[in-house]
Amino acid sequence: MFAVLKTGGKQYRVQPGDVLRVEKLAADSGETVQFNEVLMLGGDSPAVGTPLIDGAGVQAEVLEQTKGEKVIHFVKRRRKHGSQRTRGHRQQLTVLRVTEILASGADKSGVKAAVGAGSVSGAALAAAAPAKKPAAKKAAPKKAEAPAETAGSKPGNLLEAARDGKADDLKKITGLGPKMETLMNESGVFHYDQIAAWTAEESAYMDEKLSLKGRMERDGWVAQAATLAAEKE
């Protein structure tokens, strides 16, 4: 029996005993996690989800947290004579061994859900933990739910407007396009030195606020901003 699961924006065809490397998960070595986004099951009774298969899951044991091979990017800027640089990147990965494929009942297994570590908030980790069934009781009026807390802490260097009315071209940061630049400006970010000064907690806050799903860490926005700010000086 095999399954096709989805994690980290990618799809994997797996069967019990397979060892695979996926984008980093919020789990420690030795833990068992469960992938609940199953697109297809194969074998004696094949099934295809629409898009997911209800109740299906893939359980795996975390072997280790590691990094992929270093990738070197060479960047040459158009219309800037002599401006070029190289940048390296190593993707953070989790190595897993598939232990079991569940065609049904995964939602009642009690195994921790596999959650990506790129932008994990306290609310996401709570959602990943096995849910306990409350005892039956009389229905009570529903209370307004408090909004989920945002990961990290809000940067203290956000601005109402660009200094001297002239914002930096944030699109020079790899992976940050025009639409994201507009969202950054609306959030009070106009200059390279603002991004360069962010701590890990502040980066996590902005990553979740802008729904970047770990892109800020993967593309090294803070390091890129620091380089651009230095070049600007």
C-alpha positions as CSV (number, residue, x, y, z in Angstrom):
1,M,0.0,0.0,0.0
2,F,1.3,3.5,-0.8
3,A,0.1,7.0,-0.2
4,V,0.6,10.4,-1.8
5,L,0.9,13.1,0.9
6,K,1.5,16.8,0.8
7,T,3.8,18.8,3.1
8,G,5.9,22.0,2.6
9,G,4.2,22.7,-0.7
10,K,5.4,19.4,-2.2
11,Q,3.9,16.0,-2.8
12,Y,5.6,12.7,-1.9
13,R,4.7,9.1,-2.8
14,V,5.5,6.9,0.2
15,Q,5.0,3.5,1.7
16,P,5.9,1.9,5.0
17,G,9.7,1.8,5.6
18,D,10.5,4.7,3.2
19,V,13.0,7.3,4.4
20,L,12.4,10.8,3.1
21,R,13.6,14.4,3.6
22,V,11.0,17.1,3.9
23,E,11.0,20.8,4.7
24,K,11.7,21.3,8.5
25,L,8.9,20.2,10.8
26,A,8.3,21.3,14.4
27,A,9.3,18.0,16.0
28,D,12.2,16.5,17.8
29,S,14.2,13.3,16.9
30,G,12.4,10.2,18.0
31,E,9.0,11.7,17.9
32,T,6.2,10.2,15.8
33,V,4.2,12.7,13.7
34,Q,1.2,12.3,11.4
35,F,0.6,13.8,8.0
36,N,-3.1,14.4,7.5
37,E,-3.0,15.9,4.0
38,V,-3.3,12.7,2.1
39,L,-4.2,13.1,-1.6
40,M,-4.2,9.5,-2.8
41,L,-4.1,5.9,-1.5
42,G,-2.9,3.0,-3.6
43,G,-3.1,-0.7,-3.3
44,D,-5.9,-3.2,-3.1
45,S,-8.5,-0.4,-2.5
46,P,-7.2,2.7,-4.2
47,A,-8.8,6.0,-3.4
48,V,-8.3,9.6,-4.7
49,G,-9.1,12.6,-2.5
50,T,-11.2,15.7,-3.5
51,P,-8.6,17.0,-2.8
52,L,-7.9,15.2,0.5
53,I,-9.1,11.8,1.8
54,D,-11.1,12.2,5.0
55,G,-9.7,10.2,7.9
56,A,-6.6,9.1,6.0
57,G,-3.1,9.8,7.4
58,V,0.6,8.8,7.2
59,Q,2.6,8.3,10.4
60,A,6.4,8.7,10.4
61,E,9.2,8.7,13.0
62,V,11.5,11.7,13.0
63,L,15.1,10.5,12.6
64,E,16.9,13.8,12.6
65,Q,16.9,17.5,11.8
66,T,19.5,18.4,9.2
67,K,20.3,20.8,6.3
68,G,20.5,20.2,2.6
69,E,23.4,20.8,0.3
70,K,24.6,24.4,0.1
71,V,23.3,26.2,-3.0
72,I,25.2,29.2,-4.3
73,H,23.3,32.0,-6.0
74,F,25.1,34.6,-8.2
75,V,23.2,37.9,-8.4
76,K,24.0,40.5,-11.0
77,R,21.9,43.7,-10.9
78,R,20.7,45.2,-14.2
79,R,21.7,48.7,-15.0
80,K,24.2,48.8,-12.0
81,H,27.7,48.5,-13.5
82,G,30.0,46.4,-11.5
83,S,27.3,45.5,-8.9
84,Q,27.3,41.7,-8.3
85,R,27.4,39.3,-5.4
86,T,27.1,35.7,-4.4
87,R,24.9,34.3,-1.7
88,G,24.7,30.8,-0.2
89,H,21.7,29.0,1.2
90,R,21.2,25.6,3.0
91,Q,17.6,24.4,3.3
92,Q,16.6,23.1,6.7
93,L,15.2,19.6,6.5
94,T,13.6,16.9,8.6
95,V,14.5,13.2,7.9
96,L,11.6,10.8,8.5
97,R,10.9,7.1,8.3
98,V,7.4,6.2,7.3
99,T,6.0,3.7,9.8
100,E,2.3,3.4,9.0
101,I,-0.4,4.4,6.4
102,L,-3.9,4.8,7.8
103,A,-6.8,4.6,5.3
104,S,-9.2,5.8,8.0
105,G,-9.3,6.8,11.6
106,A,-6.3,9.1,11.5
107,D,-8.3,11.9,13.0
108,K,-8.7,9.7,16.1
109,S,-5.2,8.3,16.4
110,G,-4.0,10.9,18.9
111,V,-0.6,11.2,17.1
112,K,0.9,14.7,16.8
113,A,0.2,16.4,13.5
114,A,3.2,17.2,11.3
115,V,3.5,21.0,11.3
116,G,6.1,23.0,9.3
117,A,8.6,25.0,11.4
118,G,8.9,27.9,9.0
119,S,6.2,30.0,10.7
120,V,4.8,28.1,13.7
121,S,2.7,30.1,16.1
122,G,1.6,29.0,19.5
123,A,-1.9,28.5,18.1
124,A,-0.5,26.2,15.3
125,L,1.3,24.1,17.9
126,A,-1.8,23.8,20.0
127,A,-3.7,22.7,16.9
128,A,-1.1,20.1,16.2
129,A,-1.5,18.4,19.6
130,P,-4.1,15.6,19.9
131,A,-7.5,17.0,20.7
132,K,-9.3,15.7,23.8
133,K,-13.0,15.0,23.6
134,P,-14.9,17.0,26.1
135,A,-17.5,15.3,28.3
136,A,-21.1,15.6,27.1
137,K,-22.9,18.5,28.7
138,K,-25.7,20.9,28.1
139,A,-25.2,23.4,25.4
140,A,-24.1,26.9,26.6
141,P,-24.1,30.2,24.8
142,K,-21.0,30.6,22.6
143,K,-18.5,33.2,23.7
144,A,-16.5,35.3,21.2
145,E,-13.2,33.6,20.6
146,A,-10.1,35.7,21.3
147,P,-7.8,36.1,18.2
148,A,-4.9,33.7,18.0
149,E,-1.6,35.1,19.3
150,T,1.0,36.0,16.7
151,A,4.3,34.3,16.9
152,G,7.3,36.3,18.1
153,S,7.2,40.0,19.0
154,K,6.3,43.1,17.0
155,P,9.3,45.0,15.7
156,G,9.8,48.2,17.5
157,N,11.2,50.1,14.5
158,L,8.0,50.3,12.4
159,L,7.3,53.7,10.9
160,E,4.3,55.8,10.0
161,A,5.9,56.9,6.7
162,A,9.2,56.6,4.8
163,R,12.0,58.9,6.1
164,D,12.2,62.1,4.0
165,G,9.3,60.8,2.0
166,K,11.6,58.4,0.1
167,A,11.3,54.6,0.7
168,D,14.0,52.1,-0.3
169,D,13.3,49.7,-3.2
170,L,12.5,46.6,-1.1
171,K,12.0,44.6,-4.3
172,K,15.8,44.3,-4.5
173,I,15.5,41.6,-1.8
174,T,15.2,38.2,-3.4
175,G,11.7,36.8,-3.1
176,L,10.1,40.1,-2.2
177,G,7.9,41.3,-5.1
178,P,5.8,44.4,-5.8
179,K,2.7,43.1,-4.0
180,M,4.8,42.1,-0.9
181,E,6.5,45.5,-1.0
182,T,3.1,47.2,-0.8
183,L,2.1,45.0,2.2
184,M,5.5,45.8,3.9
185,N,4.9,49.5,3.5
186,E,1.4,49.2,4.8
187,S,2.9,47.5,7.9
188,G,5.3,50.3,8.5
189,V,8.4,48.9,6.7
190,F,10.1,51.2,4.2
191,H,13.8,50.8,4.6
192,Y,16.5,48.1,4.4
193,D,17.9,49.0,7.8
194,Q,14.6,48.3,9.5
195,I,14.6,44.7,8.2
196,A,18.3,44.3,8.9
197,A,17.7,45.2,12.6
198,W,15.0,42.6,13.3
199,T,15.7,39.8,15.8
200,A,14.5,36.2,15.2
201,E,11.4,36.9,17.2
202,E,10.6,40.1,15.2
203,S,11.2,38.2,11.9
204,A,8.8,35.5,13.0
205,Y,6.2,38.1,13.9
206,M,6.3,39.7,10.5
207,D,6.6,36.3,8.7
208,E,3.3,35.3,10.2
209,K,1.6,38.7,9.9
210,L,2.3,38.8,6.2
211,S,1.6,35.0,5.7
212,L,5.1,34.4,4.3
213,K,5.1,30.7,5.5
214,G,8.8,30.8,6.3
215,R,9.9,32.6,3.1
216,M,11.7,35.4,5.1
217,E,14.0,32.8,6.8
218,R,14.4,30.6,3.7
219,D,15.5,33.5,1.5
220,G,17.5,35.3,4.2
221,W,15.7,38.6,4.0
222,V,17.4,40.0,7.1
223,A,20.9,39.3,5.8
224,Q,20.0,40.6,2.3
225,A,18.6,43.8,3.9
226,A,21.8,44.3,5.9
227,T,23.9,44.0,2.7
228,L,21.7,46.4,0.8
229,A,21.7,48.9,3.7
230,A,25.6,48.8,3.8
231,E,25.8,49.3,0.0
232,K,23.4,52.3,0.3
233,E,25.7,54.0,2.8
